[in-house]
Amino acid sequence: MLDKKSLVALGAFGLVALIDEPTVLDRELNALARRLYRPRIVRAQRPLEVFGLPGAHIPVSMLGARVLRRRGHRGGGTIAASAVASWLAVRALRSLVHRPRPPRPPGRGPKSESTFPSGHTTELTALAIVAAHVLEREQILTRRQARALRIGLPLLIGVDRVYVREHWFTDVLGGWALGAAVGLSVVAASAASPPSPSRASSPAFSSSQ
């Protein structure tokens, strides 16, 4: 379900997709990342990079959904849905748009897969938006903590993808926009869905309205 916010994000993605990369800024940031390269920083960011893979964050989101359900919280399935939906969105768009990767850094083998949009950025942006919404609504995170998750994780993974020279900055911009579009649409769809009858009729649910 596309609401106004997700349509704006989707429109922003469309504009970024029209940019002919690499741009001057893409090349400058790639050169800066090359100058700032430090093996210890690359090693330190590795857990984040691994978590950004669909083979990691999708199972984690599904496990998290199960934990939330067992503890009587709603929205776990919504979080898992955002992880899967964003992965599918990346796969679909990469089949339509193929752009070569930046020059590969030391220790990283060749990749033929399209660089646009950044999959890590798209998927973790969508996941952060939906998880922050659900966890704040369920009073697991405070508003400030949810805001930190919603903004911090996408920003961190975007900087990471440029620093390790897996993507041009334009790919990250596209990932932020596409991830926001997916995440916001999942939030809108979940808000429009009525609660299950058993949940709606429970005393705990009724007292929270």
MARFIMAR-332022 format. One record per residue: residue number from 1; residue in three letters; y, z, x of N, C-alpha, C in turn. Coordinates in Angstrom, 2 decimals, padded with zeros to 5 digits. Each point is the difference from the previous one (the first is absolute). Layout:
- NUM / ALA / Y / Z / X / Y / Z / X / Y / Z / X
...
END
This chain:
- 1 / MET / -001.20 / 000.00 / 000.85 / 001.20 / 000.00 / -000.85 / 001.24 / 000.00 / 000.88
- 2 / LEU / 000.86 / -001.00 / -000.19 / 001.20 / -000.14 / 000.82 / 001.21 / 000.53 / -000.77
- 3 / ASP / 000.60 / 001.09 / 000.52 / 001.23 / 000.47 / -000.60 / 001.16 / -000.54 / 000.82
- 4 / LYS / 001.21 / 000.46 / -000.29 / 001.18 / -000.55 / 000.67 / -000.04 / 000.23 / 001.51
- 5 / LYS / -000.39 / 001.21 / 000.39 / -000.02 / 000.32 / 001.43 / -001.02 / -000.84 / 000.75
- 6 / SER / -001.19 / -000.15 / -000.58 / -001.02 / -000.79 / 000.68 / 000.36 / -001.47 / 000.04
- 7 / LEU / 000.70 / -000.48 / -001.02 / 000.46 / -001.40 / 000.02 / 001.04 / -000.22 / 001.09
- 8 / VAL / 000.89 / 000.97 / 000.20 / 000.99 / -000.09 / 001.08 / -000.71 / -000.05 / 001.35
- 9 / ALA / -000.99 / 000.87 / 000.18 / -000.75 / 000.03 / 001.25 / -000.76 / -001.31 / 000.22
- 10 / LEU / -000.56 / -000.55 / -001.07 / -000.71 / -001.27 / 000.10 / 000.96 / -001.12 / 000.34
- 11 / GLY / 001.20 / 000.04 / -000.57 / 001.00 / -000.99 / 000.33 / 000.42 / 000.09 / 001.46
- 12 / ALA / 000.13 / 001.24 / 000.50 / 000.33 / 000.19 / 001.41 / -001.09 / -000.57 / 000.89
- 13 / PHE / -001.25 / 000.19 / -000.40 / -001.11 / -000.58 / 000.77 / 000.11 / -001.52 / 000.04
- 14 / GLY / 000.31 / -000.59 / -001.15 / 000.15 / -001.46 / -000.05 / 001.07 / -000.50 / 000.94
- 15 / LEU / 001.11 / 000.73 / 000.08 / 001.08 / -000.39 / 000.91 / -000.43 / 000.10 / 001.45
- 16 / VAL / -000.71 / 001.09 / 000.33 / -000.47 / 000.16 / 001.38 / -001.01 / -001.10 / 000.35
- 17 / ALA / -000.82 / -000.38 / -000.97 / -001.01 / -001.03 / 000.24 / 000.63 / -001.36 / 000.32
- 18 / LEU / 001.24 / -000.19 / -000.43 / 000.70 / -001.27 / 000.28 / 000.57 / -000.07 / 001.41
- 19 / ILE / 000.04 / 001.15 / 000.68 / 000.56 / 000.04 / 001.36 / -000.95 / -000.70 / 000.96
- 20 / ASP / 000.55 / -000.85 / 000.83 / -000.79 / -000.71 / 001.00 / -000.13 / 000.89 / 001.23
- 21 / GLU / -001.18 / 000.59 / 000.17 / -000.17 / 000.91 / 001.13 / -000.69 / -000.72 / 001.17
- 22 / PRO / 000.17 / 000.52 / 001.21 / 000.75 / 001.19 / 000.34 / 001.50 / -000.26 / 000.07
- 23 / THR / 000.76 / 000.94 / -000.52 / 001.45 / -000.08 / 000.06 / 000.47 / 000.53 / 001.35
- 24 / VAL / 001.30 / -000.11 / 000.23 / 000.57 / 000.55 / 001.23 / -000.26 / 001.50 / 000.07
- 25 / LEU / 000.19 / 000.68 / -001.13 / -000.24 / 001.43 / -000.03 / -001.47 / 000.32 / 000.25
- 26 / ASP / -000.91 / -000.80 / -000.55 / -001.43 / 000.18 / 000.26 / -000.28 / -000.02 / 001.50
- 27 / ARG / 000.55 / -000.98 / 000.67 / -000.25 / -000.17 / 001.44 / 000.62 / 001.13 / 000.81
- 28 / GLU / 001.20 / 000.43 / -000.41 / 000.67 / 001.07 / 000.72 / -000.76 / 001.32 / -000.14
- 29 / LEU / -000.47 / 000.30 / -001.19 / -000.75 / 001.24 / -000.21 / -001.36 / -000.05 / 000.69
- 30 / ASN / -000.62 / -001.17 / 000.02 / -001.26 / -000.16 / 000.71 / 000.19 / 000.22 / 001.50
- 31 / ALA / 001.11 / -000.53 / 000.55 / 000.30 / 000.19 / 001.42 / 000.31 / 001.47 / 000.29
- 32 / LEU / 000.70 / 000.66 / -000.92 / 000.28 / 001.43 / 000.17 / -001.29 / 000.81 / 000.00
- 33 / ALA / -000.90 / -000.32 / -000.90 / -001.29 / 000.70 / -000.05 / -000.77 / -000.21 / 001.29
- 34 / ARG / 000.09 / -001.18 / 000.58 / -000.69 / -000.28 / 001.26 / 000.58 / 000.87 / 001.12
- 35 / ARG / 001.32 / 000.15 / 000.03 / 000.63 / 000.82 / 001.03 / -000.32 / 001.49 / -000.18
- 36 / LEU / -000.13 / 000.44 / -001.25 / -000.25 / 001.41 / -000.28 / -001.48 / 000.36 / -000.04
- 37 / TYR / -000.85 / -000.97 / 000.26 / -001.44 / 000.22 / -000.09 / -000.46 / 001.11 / 000.93
- 38 / ARG / -000.73 / 000.95 / -000.55 / -000.60 / 001.08 / 000.79 / -001.43 / 000.21 / -000.49
- 39 / PRO / -000.98 / -000.08 / 000.86 / -001.40 / 000.17 / -000.43 / -000.24 / 001.30 / -000.76
- 40 / ARG / 000.64 / 001.09 / 000.41 / -000.25 / 001.29 / -000.68 / 000.53 / -000.02 / -001.44
- 41 / ILE / 001.09 / -000.73 / -000.24 / 000.52 / -000.11 / -001.37 / -000.95 / -000.84 / -000.85
- 42 / VAL / -000.53 / -001.05 / 000.58 / -000.95 / -000.85 / -000.73 / -001.25 / 000.81 / -000.35
- 43 / ARG / -000.46 / 000.82 / 000.93 / -001.17 / 000.85 / -000.29 / 000.33 / 001.02 / -001.10
- 44 / ALA / 001.20 / 000.55 / 000.05 / 000.39 / 001.02 / -000.99 / 000.10 / -000.57 / -001.41
- 45 / GLN / 000.40 / -001.28 / -000.11 / 000.16 / -000.58 / -001.33 / -001.31 / -000.53 / -000.58
- 46 / ARG / -001.05 / 000.03 / 000.78 / -001.25 / -000.60 / -000.42 / -000.54 / 000.55 / -001.32
- 47 / PRO / 000.03 / 001.34 / -000.25 / -000.49 / 000.49 / -001.29 / 000.76 / -000.59 / -001.20
- 48 / LEU / 001.31 / -000.17 / 000.15 / 000.78 / -000.60 / -001.07 / -000.42 / -001.45 / -000.21
- 49 / GLU / -000.22 / -000.71 / 001.09 / -000.40 / -001.40 / -000.08 / -001.36 / -000.13 / -000.69
- 50 / VAL / -000.92 / 000.89 / 000.33 / -001.33 / -000.03 / -000.62 / 000.10 / 000.34 / -001.48
- 51 / PHE / 000.81 / 001.00 / -000.35 / 000.15 / 000.37 / -001.40 / 000.57 / -001.15 / -000.82
- 52 / GLY / 000.84 / -000.84 / 000.63 / 000.59 / -001.13 / -000.70 / -000.96 / -001.12 / -000.32
- 53 / LEU / -001.21 / 000.06 / 000.55 / -001.00 / -001.02 / -000.30 / -000.59 / 000.25 / -001.39
- 54 / PRO / -000.27 / -001.05 / -000.77 / -000.56 / 000.21 / -001.34 / -001.34 / 000.71 / 000.01
- 55 / GLY / -000.76 / -000.16 / 001.07 / -001.27 / 000.69 / 000.11 / 000.14 / 001.50 / 000.20
- 56 / ALA / 001.24 / 000.45 / 000.24 / 000.26 / 001.44 / 000.16 / 000.75 / 000.56 / -001.19
- 57 / HIS / 001.16 / -000.58 / -000.31 / 000.82 / 000.64 / -001.03 / -000.52 / -000.20 / -001.43
- 58 / ILE / -000.76 / -001.05 / -000.25 / -000.57 / -000.16 / -001.34 / -001.07 / 001.06 / -000.27
- 59 / PRO / -000.98 / 000.20 / 000.91 / -000.94 / 001.10 / -000.24 / 000.67 / 001.37 / -000.05
- 60 / VAL / 001.01 / 000.23 / 000.84 / 000.70 / 001.29 / -000.01 / 000.69 / 000.20 / -001.35
- 61 / SER / 000.62 / -001.05 / -000.53 / 000.69 / 000.13 / -001.29 / -001.00 / 000.25 / -001.13
- 62 / MET / -001.17 / -000.60 / 000.10 / -001.04 / 000.24 / -001.01 / -000.54 / 001.42 / 000.08
- 63 / LEU / -000.18 / 000.48 / 001.22 / -000.43 / 001.39 / 000.18 / 001.06 / 000.95 / -000.52
- 64 / GLY / 001.27 / -000.31 / 000.29 / 001.09 / 000.82 / -000.50 / 000.04 / 000.03 / -001.52
- 65 / ALA / -000.28 / -001.14 / -000.62 / -000.03 / -000.07 / -001.47 / -001.07 / 000.92 / -000.56
- 66 / ARG / -001.13 / 000.03 / 000.67 / -001.09 / 000.87 / -000.46 / 000.37 / 001.47 / 000.13
- 67 / VAL / 000.66 / 000.35 / 001.09 / 000.42 / 001.39 / 000.21 / 001.02 / 000.41 / -001.06
- 68 / LEU / 000.96 / -000.88 / -000.27 / 001.01 / 000.31 / -001.02 / -000.64 / 000.20 / -001.37
- 69 / ARG / -000.94 / -000.87 / -000.34 / -000.67 / 000.10 / -001.30 / -000.77 / 001.31 / -000.11
- 70 / ARG / -000.70 / 000.39 / 001.06 / -000.76 / 001.25 / -000.02 / 000.91 / 001.21 / -000.17
- 71 / ARG / 001.22 / -000.10 / 000.48 / 000.93 / 001.13 / -000.09 / 000.88 / -000.07 / -001.25
- 72 / GLY / -000.34 / -000.92 / -000.87 / 000.70 / -000.08 / -001.29 / 001.32 / -000.72 / 000.03
- 73 / HIS / 000.23 / -000.82 / 001.01 / 001.26 / -000.75 / 000.09 / -000.20 / -001.44 / -000.46
- 74 / ARG / 001.04 / -000.56 / -000.55 / 000.00 / -001.41 / -000.39 / 000.52 / -000.87 / 001.14
- 75 / GLY / -000.28 / -001.30 / -000.08 / 000.64 / -000.97 / 000.87 / -000.76 / -000.42 / 001.23
- 76 / GLY / -001.15 / 000.63 / 000.26 / -000.76 / -000.40 / 001.17 / -000.44 / -001.45 / -000.05
- 77 / GLY / -000.43 / -000.45 / -001.17 / -000.39 / -001.39 / -000.15 / 001.16 / -000.96 / 000.20
- 78 / THR / 001.20 / 000.44 / -000.35 / 001.19 / -000.82 / 000.21 / 000.27 / -000.19 / 001.48
- 79 / ILE / -000.18 / 001.06 / 000.78 / 000.18 / -000.11 / 001.45 / -001.01 / -000.97 / 000.59
- 80 / ALA / -001.26 / 000.14 / -000.40 / -001.04 / -000.91 / 000.50 / 000.27 / -001.44 / -000.43
- 81 / ALA / 000.49 / -000.18 / -001.22 / 000.29 / -001.35 / -000.49 / 001.09 / -000.65 / 000.82
- 82 / SER / 000.99 / 000.78 / 000.44 / 001.08 / -000.58 / 000.80 / -000.51 / -000.48 / 001.35
- 83 / ALA / -000.96 / 000.75 / 000.57 / -000.57 / -000.41 / 001.29 / -000.74 / -001.32 / -000.12
- 84 / VAL / -000.79 / -000.14 / -001.05 / -000.76 / -001.24 / -000.21 / 000.93 / -001.16 / -000.37
- 85 / ALA / 000.96 / 000.26 / -000.89 / 000.90 / -001.07 / -000.47 / 000.84 / -000.56 / 001.14
- 86 / SER / 000.49 / 000.87 / 000.88 / 000.82 / -000.48 / 001.11 / -000.82 / -000.81 / 000.99
- 87 / TRP / -001.25 / 000.42 / 000.23 / -000.88 / -000.77 / 000.88 / -000.26 / -001.39 / -000.58
- 88 / LEU / -000.26 / -000.06 / -001.30 / -000.24 / -001.30 / -000.64 / 001.24 / -000.88 / 000.06
- 89 / ALA / 001.17 / 000.61 / -000.15 / 001.25 / -000.76 / 000.05 / 000.18 / -000.63 / 001.38
- 90 / VAL / -000.28 / 000.76 / 001.04 / 000.11 / -000.54 / 001.37 / -000.98 / -001.14 / 000.21
- 91 / ARG / -001.23 / 000.19 / -000.44 / -001.02 / -001.04 / 000.17 / 000.43 / -001.29 / -000.72
- 92 / ALA / 000.51 / 000.14 / -001.21 / 000.40 / -001.17 / -000.78 / 001.15 / -000.74 / 000.66
- 93 / LEU / 001.00 / 000.74 / 000.46 / 001.18 / -000.65 / 000.58 / -000.29 / -000.61 / 001.36
- 94 / ARG / -000.86 / 000.63 / 000.76 / -000.35 / -000.57 / 001.30 / -000.82 / -001.28 / -000.14
- 95 / SER / -000.65 / -000.16 / -001.15 / -000.73 / -001.25 / -000.22 / 000.96 / -001.14 / -000.33
- 96 / LEU / 001.21 / 000.36 / -000.42 / 001.00 / -001.01 / -000.36 / 001.01 / -000.26 / 001.11
- 97 / VAL / 000.30 / 001.05 / 000.78 / 001.01 / -000.11 / 001.06 / -000.65 / 000.33 / 001.33
- 98 / HIS / -000.01 / -000.95 / 000.92 / -000.58 / 000.27 / 001.32 / 001.07 / -000.13 / 001.06
- 99 / ARG / 000.21 / 001.10 / 000.72 / 000.95 / 000.00 / 001.11 / -000.68 / 000.63 / 001.21
- 100 / PRO / 000.23 / -000.56 / 001.19 / -000.67 / 000.53 / 001.20 / 000.53 / 001.37 / 000.40
- 101 / ARG / -000.85 / 000.76 / 000.65 / 000.35 / 001.33 / 000.49 / 000.96 / -000.09 / 001.19
- 102 / PRO / 000.72 / 001.09 / 000.27 / 000.80 / 000.05 / 001.23 / -000.93 / -000.06 / 001.22
- 103 / PRO / 000.55 / -000.24 / 001.20 / -000.82 / 000.05 / 001.21 / -000.74 / 001.32 / 000.10
- 104 / ARG / -001.28 / -000.06 / 000.32 / -000.84 / 001.20 / -000.03 / 000.29 / 000.92 / 001.18
- 105 / PRO / 000.09 / 001.30 / -000.24 / 000.21 / 000.96 / 001.09 / -001.28 / 000.22 / 000.78
- 106 / PRO / 000.09 / 000.66 / 001.16 / -001.21 / 000.26 / 000.81 / -001.02 / 000.81 / -000.77
- 107 / GLY / -001.26 / -000.40 / 000.15 / -001.09 / 000.76 / -000.61 / -000.28 / -000.36 / -001.44
- 108 / ARG / 000.76 / -000.93 / -000.57 / -000.23 / -000.39 / -001.39 / -000.44 / -001.45 / -000.03
- 109 / GLY / -001.17 / -000.21 / -000.58 / -000.57 / -001.33 / -000.03 / 000.75 / -000.93 / -000.94
- 110 / PRO / -000.33 / -001.30 / 000.05 / 000.68 / -000.98 / -000.85 / -000.32 / 000.21 / -001.48
- 111 / LYS / 000.96 / -000.36 / -000.85 / -000.19 / 000.06 / -001.45 / 000.47 / -001.31 / -000.61
- 112 / SER / -000.82 / -000.55 / -000.87 / 000.37 / -001.25 / -000.67 / 000.56 / 000.25 / -001.40
- 113 / GLU / -000.15 / 001.24 / -000.50 / 000.46 / 000.32 / -001.34 / 001.53 / -000.06 / -000.07
- 114 / SER / 000.51 / -000.40 / -001.14 / 001.45 / -000.12 / -000.18 / 000.70 / 001.33 / 000.28
- 115 / THR / 001.16 / -000.08 / 000.60 / 000.76 / 001.20 / 000.32 / 000.86 / 000.48 / -001.18
- 116 / PHE / 000.18 / -000.86 / -001.00 / 000.90 / 000.33 / -001.12 / -000.76 / 000.14 / -001.30
- 117 / PRO / 000.22 / 001.08 / -000.74 / 000.78 / 001.19 / 000.37 / -000.86 / 000.97 / 000.79
- 118 / SER / 000.61 / 001.02 / 000.57 / -000.76 / 001.03 / 000.70 / -000.88 / 000.75 / -000.99
- 119 / GLY / -001.31 / -000.04 / 000.24 / -000.92 / 000.68 / -000.91 / 000.14 / 001.51 / 000.05
- 120 / HIS / 000.08 / 000.55 / 001.23 / 000.17 / 001.44 / 000.13 / 001.24 / 000.47 / -000.76
- 121 / THR / 001.11 / -000.72 / 000.18 / 001.25 / 000.41 / -000.62 / -000.06 / -000.13 / -001.52
- 122 / THR / -000.53 / -001.11 / -000.48 / -000.12 / -000.20 / -001.45 / -000.84 / 001.10 / -000.64
- 123 / GLU / -001.16 / 000.23 / 000.57 / -000.97 / 000.90 / -000.64 / 000.43 / 001.46 / 000.08
- 124 / LEU / 000.53 / 000.43 / 001.13 / 000.43 / 001.39 / 000.10 / 001.30 / 000.25 / -000.75
- 125 / THR / 000.83 / -001.02 / -000.16 / 001.21 / 000.16 / -000.82 / -000.38 / 000.23 / -001.46
- 126 / ALA / -000.89 / -000.84 / -000.51 / -000.45 / 000.16 / -001.39 / -000.68 / 001.36 / -000.19
- 127 / LEU / -000.86 / 000.35 / 000.95 / -000.72 / 001.27 / -000.10 / 000.96 / 001.18 / 000.02
- 128 / ALA / 001.01 / -000.04 / 000.87 / 000.95 / 001.10 / 000.12 / 000.82 / 000.16 / -001.27
- 129 / ILE / 000.43 / -001.11 / -000.59 / 000.80 / 000.06 / -001.22 / -000.79 / 000.64 / -001.14
- 130 / VAL / -001.23 / -000.46 / -000.18 / -000.81 / 000.50 / -001.12 / -000.46 / 001.43 / 000.26
- 131 / ALA / -000.44 / 000.29 / 001.22 / -000.45 / 001.36 / 000.31 / 001.14 / 001.00 / -000.16
- 132 / ALA / 001.19 / -000.36 / 000.45 / 001.15 / 000.89 / -000.12 / 000.31 / 000.26 / -001.48
- 133 / HIS / -000.06 / -001.04 / -000.81 / 000.26 / 000.14 / -001.44 / -001.02 / 000.94 / -000.65
- 134 / VAL / -001.27 / -000.24 / 000.27 / -001.05 / 000.80 / -000.63 / 000.04 / 001.45 / 000.48
- 135 / LEU / 000.11 / 000.19 / 001.30 / -000.05 / 001.35 / 000.55 / 001.22 / 000.83 / -000.38
- 136 / GLU / 001.15 / -000.65 / -000.16 / 001.17 / 000.73 / -000.47 / -000.16 / 000.35 / -001.48
- 137 / ARG / -000.48 / -000.94 / -000.79 / -000.18 / 000.25 / -001.43 / -001.00 / 001.12 / -000.24
- 138 / GLU / -001.04 / 000.04 / 000.81 / -001.03 / 001.03 / -000.15 / 000.39 / 001.31 / 000.69
- 139 / GLN / 001.22 / 000.05 / 000.52 / 000.55 / 001.20 / 000.64 / -000.82 / 000.44 / 001.22
- 140 / ILE / -000.57 / -000.99 / 000.69 / -000.69 / 000.26 / 001.26 / 000.99 / -000.11 / 001.15
- 141 / LEU / 000.95 / -000.92 / -000.13 / 001.10 / -000.14 / 000.96 / 001.32 / 000.33 / -000.69
- 142 / THR / 000.93 / 000.53 / 000.76 / 001.35 / 000.18 / -000.52 / 000.70 / -001.34 / -000.02
- 143 / ARG / 001.17 / -000.07 / -000.62 / 000.75 / -001.25 / -000.03 / 000.37 / -000.45 / 001.40
- 144 / ARG / 000.39 / 000.94 / 000.84 / 000.35 / -000.35 / 001.38 / -001.20 / -000.52 / 000.77
- 145 / GLN / -001.13 / 000.65 / -000.15 / -001.22 / -000.46 / 000.69 / -000.44 / -001.37 / -000.49
- 146 / ALA / 000.10 / -000.22 / -001.30 / -000.36 / -001.31 / -000.55 / 000.92 / -001.09 / 000.53
- 147 / ARG / 001.29 / 000.32 / 000.10 / 000.95 / -000.97 / 000.53 / -000.31 / -000.33 / 001.47
- 148 / ALA / -000.38 / 001.03 / 000.75 / -000.35 / -000.21 / 001.41 / -001.21 / -000.91 / 000.12
- 149 / LEU / -001.00 / 000.19 / -000.86 / -001.17 / -000.86 / 000.00 / 000.35 / -001.41 / -000.41
- 150 / ARG / 000.78 / -000.13 / -001.06 / 000.36 / -001.31 / -000.55 / 000.77 / -000.85 / 000.99
- 151 / ILE / 000.86 / 000.64 / 000.78 / 000.84 / -000.73 / 000.96 / -000.60 / 000.03 / 001.40
- 152 / GLY / -000.51 / 001.16 / 000.39 / -000.43 / 000.19 / 001.38 / -001.19 / -000.83 / 000.42
- 153 / LEU / -001.04 / -000.04 / -000.84 / -001.20 / -000.75 / 000.38 / 000.27 / -001.50 / 000.13
- 154 / PRO / 000.67 / -000.64 / -000.97 / 000.31 / -001.42 / 000.17 / 000.86 / -000.28 / 001.24
- 155 / LEU / 000.99 / 000.86 / 000.24 / 000.86 / -000.18 / 001.17 / -000.80 / 000.13 / 001.29
- 156 / LEU / -000.85 / 001.00 / 000.05 / -000.79 / 000.25 / 001.21 / -000.95 / -001.15 / 000.29
- 157 / ILE / -000.72 / -000.49 / -001.01 / -000.95 / -001.07 / 000.24 / 000.72 / -001.31 / 000.31
- 158 / GLY / 001.18 / -000.21 / -000.59 / 000.75 / -001.21 / 000.30 / 000.46 / -000.03 / 001.45
- 159 / VAL / 000.54 / 001.11 / 000.48 / 000.41 / 000.09 / 001.40 / -001.21 / -000.17 / 000.91
- 160 / ASP / -001.10 / 000.60 / -000.38 / -001.22 / -000.09 / 000.79 / -000.46 / -001.44 / 000.18
- 161 / ARG / 000.01 / -000.79 / -001.08 / -000.50 / -001.38 / 000.09 / 000.84 / -000.86 / 000.91
- 162 / VAL / 001.31 / 000.28 / 000.03 / 000.87 / -000.74 / 000.92 / -000.21 / 000.50 / 001.43
- 163 / TYR / -000.12 / 001.32 / 000.17 / -000.13 / 000.57 / 001.34 / -001.28 / -000.48 / 000.69
- 164 / VAL / -001.12 / -000.04 / -000.72 / -001.25 / -000.44 / 000.64 / -000.11 / -001.52 / 000.04
- 165 / ARG / 001.03 / -000.66 / -000.49 / 000.13 / -001.47 / 000.05 / -001.12 / -000.72 / -000.75
- 166 / GLU / -000.41 / 000.62 / -001.10 / -000.95 / -000.67 / -000.89 / 000.74 / -000.92 / -000.98
- 167 / HIS / 001.28 / 000.28 / -000.25 / 000.76 / -000.75 / -000.99 / 001.44 / -000.20 / 000.43
- 168 / TRP / 000.59 / -001.06 / -000.53 / 001.44 / -000.18 / 000.08 / 000.66 / 000.96 / -001.00
- 169 / PHE / 001.26 / 000.31 / 000.22 / 000.72 / 000.88 / -000.91 / 000.06 / -000.61 / -001.41
- 170 / THR / 000.08 / -001.32 / -000.08 / 000.01 / -000.67 / -001.31 / -001.28 / 000.29 / -000.79
- 171 / ASP / -001.13 / 000.07 / 000.70 / -001.27 / 000.34 / -000.67 / 000.06 / 001.40 / -000.60
- 172 / VAL / 000.65 / 000.91 / 000.73 / 000.14 / 001.38 / -000.49 / 000.92 / 000.05 / -001.21
- 173 / LEU / 001.11 / -000.74 / 000.07 / 000.89 / -000.06 / -001.17 / -000.76 / -000.49 / -001.23
- 174 / GLY / -000.78 / -001.06 / 000.19 / -000.80 / -000.51 / -001.10 / -001.00 / 001.03 / -000.49
- 175 / GLY / -000.59 / 000.76 / 000.92 / -000.95 / 001.05 / -000.38 / 000.66 / 001.12 / -000.78
- 176 / TRP / 001.19 / 000.40 / 000.43 / 000.72 / 001.04 / -000.76 / 000.28 / -000.47 / -001.43
- 177 / ALA / 000.48 / -001.24 / -000.11 / 000.36 / -000.51 / -001.33 / -001.23 / -000.18 / -000.89
- 178 / LEU / -001.05 / -000.60 / 000.55 / -001.21 / -000.21 / -000.80 / -000.67 / 001.33 / -000.35
- 179 / GLY / -000.05 / 000.91 / 000.97 / -000.59 / 001.30 / -000.27 / 000.77 / 000.75 / -001.07
- 180 / ALA / 001.33 / -000.09 / 000.05 / 000.82 / 000.65 / -001.04 / -000.27 / -000.64 / -001.36
- 181 / ALA / -000.11 / -001.32 / -000.04 / -000.26 / -000.68 / -001.27 / -001.34 / 000.45 / -000.59
- 182 / VAL / -001.03 / 000.07 / 000.83 / -001.32 / 000.42 / -000.48 / 000.04 / 001.47 / -000.42
- 183 / GLY / 000.53 / 000.84 / 000.86 / 000.03 / 001.43 / -000.30 / 000.78 / 000.32 / -001.25
- 184 / LEU / 001.18 / -000.59 / -000.15 / 000.83 / 000.27 / -001.17 / -000.64 / -000.54 / -001.28
- 185 / SER / -000.68 / -001.14 / 000.10 / -000.66 / -000.54 / -001.19 / -001.18 / 000.87 / -000.41
- 186 / VAL / -000.72 / 000.56 / 000.98 / -001.12 / 000.91 / -000.32 / 000.54 / 001.27 / -000.66
- 187 / VAL / 001.10 / 000.53 / 000.52 / 000.62 / 001.18 / -000.61 / 000.44 / -000.31 / -001.43
- 188 / ALA / 000.62 / -001.16 / -000.21 / 000.45 / -000.36 / -001.34 / -001.17 / -000.17 / -000.95
- 189 / ALA / -001.07 / -000.60 / 000.48 / -001.18 / -000.19 / -000.86 / -000.64 / 001.33 / -000.37
- 190 / SER / -000.05 / 000.92 / 000.95 / -000.60 / 001.31 / -000.29 / 000.86 / 000.80 / -000.96
- 191 / ALA / 001.32 / -000.16 / 000.11 / 000.90 / 000.71 / -000.92 / -000.12 / -000.53 / -001.41
- 192 / ALA / -000.31 / -001.29 / -000.13 / -000.10 / -000.62 / -001.31 / -001.35 / 000.26 / -000.66
- 193 / SER / -000.98 / 000.44 / 000.79 / -001.34 / 000.24 / -000.55 / -000.05 / 001.37 / -000.65
- 194 / PRO / -000.51 / 000.10 / -001.24 / -000.11 / 001.32 / -000.64 / -001.07 / 000.83 / 000.68
- 195 / PRO / 000.12 / 001.34 / -000.01 / -001.05 / 000.84 / 000.58 / -001.28 / -000.12 / -000.79
- 196 / SER / -001.11 / 000.31 / 000.64 / -001.29 / -000.05 / -000.69 / 000.01 / 001.02 / -001.13
- 197 / PRO / -000.74 / -000.26 / -001.09 / -000.02 / 000.93 / -001.13 / -000.38 / 001.42 / 000.39
- 198 / SER / -001.00 / 000.14 / 000.89 / -000.44 / 001.34 / 000.39 / 001.09 / 000.72 / 000.76
- 199 / ARG / 000.72 / -000.75 / 000.83 / 001.06 / 000.61 / 000.78 / 001.18 / 000.38 / -000.89
- 200 / ALA / 000.34 / -000.90 / -000.94 / 001.15 / 000.23 / -000.85 / -000.21 / 001.17 / -000.93
- 201 / SER / -001.25 / 000.25 / -000.37 / -000.27 / 001.07 / -000.95 / -000.26 / 001.34 / 000.65
- 202 / SER / -000.05 / 000.03 / 001.37 / -000.28 / 001.25 / 000.67 / 001.23 / 000.89 / -000.03
- 203 / PRO / -000.17 / 001.35 / -000.09 / 001.14 / 000.90 / -000.05 / 000.89 / -000.11 / 001.22
- 204 / ALA / -000.62 / -000.17 / 001.19 / 000.81 / -000.09 / 001.22 / 000.92 / -001.19 / -000.04
- 205 / PHE / -000.54 / -001.13 / -000.50 / 000.84 / -001.21 / -000.06 / 001.09 / 000.17 / -001.03
- 206 / SER / -000.35 / 000.55 / -001.16 / 000.98 / 000.13 / -001.07 / 001.14 / 000.91 / 000.41
- 207 / SER / -000.30 / 001.07 / 000.76 / 001.04 / 000.95 / 000.38 / 000.91 / -000.54 / 001.07
- 208 / SER / -000.45 / -001.10 / 000.68 / 000.83 / -000.56 / 001.06 / 000.98 / -001.01 / -000.51
- 209 / GLN / -000.10 / -000.37 / -001.27 / 000.88 / -001.05 / -000.53 / 001.35 / 000.56 / -000.39
END
